[in-house]
Amino acid sequence: MKEKIKIFLDSDLLEKYLLGTTNDQESLQVERYLAMYPEVRDTYNELQNNLEIYAKLHAIKTPDGLRNKIMARIKSENASRRKFFRYAMAASFAAIMFAGASYFLWNQNQSLQEENIIVNNKIETLKEDMRLELEDVRNQFIVLNNPQTKRYNVKGNNNAKDLKAVAYINPVKKLSYINVKKLPHISDNQSFQMWAEVNGEMINLGIIDEAAGKEKLLALPYADKAVSYITIEQKGGNQTPTVENIVAKIDY
């Protein structure tokens, strides 16, 4: 029986149930285990507390003034539409005398439609960005709380002795993250840059920003026998890594 409970706890069903991503069958299984086994309830309560703490630490702040801007734009569009309809009513009674007004109204309508499309596209882009942010937070939560996650301490070589980082690798969930805790001082015209070698291809993961905070996790692409590097590059980064400037290597 203990082995059965262990297998259940090692799966991600509790995390998925907590985040509302289980299907009906999985939800029934989780609820049955919660009702039958105290250790499952204890683990669920602990995950629930951890998620609440983690969500508060990584809360996504809505850009300042975004709501007011959207509401102002909607009010502006509504006012423009009401103005358009008043013009349309007048034109219907004097279509022959003011034939030229028809083109003007059509042009106004086209402009409003184009502006509406632009606003909708911006809102959809914002929704997608927020979805990706939430997905990343979910993956971080799973990696940090899953017992099958492996932790690797990463140190810099002689060229960056003060560099310290921790890599979190979960081969079951196929998720990888790194937390760069400390970066040594370099000149103002240089930057630390992150790379990953996956299936023979070198992937640029971007500049490591020390100002991002010690608690920030950087996602690593997962693959069997993948390797990641940290290099010192010119300010702004390079398209390809400078091999002689590799200061840390992570095998996972």
TAGI-V630519 format. One record per run of one state. SS is the DSSP state (2 for helix, 1 for strand, 0 for the rest). FROM is the first residue (numbers start at 1). TO is the last residue. Records with the same first field share a line. If there is no record, write none. Layout:
# TAGI-V630519
SS = FROM-TO ; FROM-TO
This chain:
# TAGI-V630519
0 = 1-1 ; 11-12 ; 19-23 ; 37-37 ; 58-65 ; 94-98 ; 146-149 ; 156-163 ; 171-174 ; 183-189 ; 199-200 ; 208-209 ; 213-217 ; 221-226 ; 235-242 ; 252-252
2 = 2-10 ; 13-18 ; 24-36 ; 38-57 ; 66-93 ; 99-145 ; 210-212 ; 243-245
1 = 150-155 ; 164-170 ; 175-182 ; 190-198 ; 201-207 ; 218-220 ; 227-234 ; 246-251
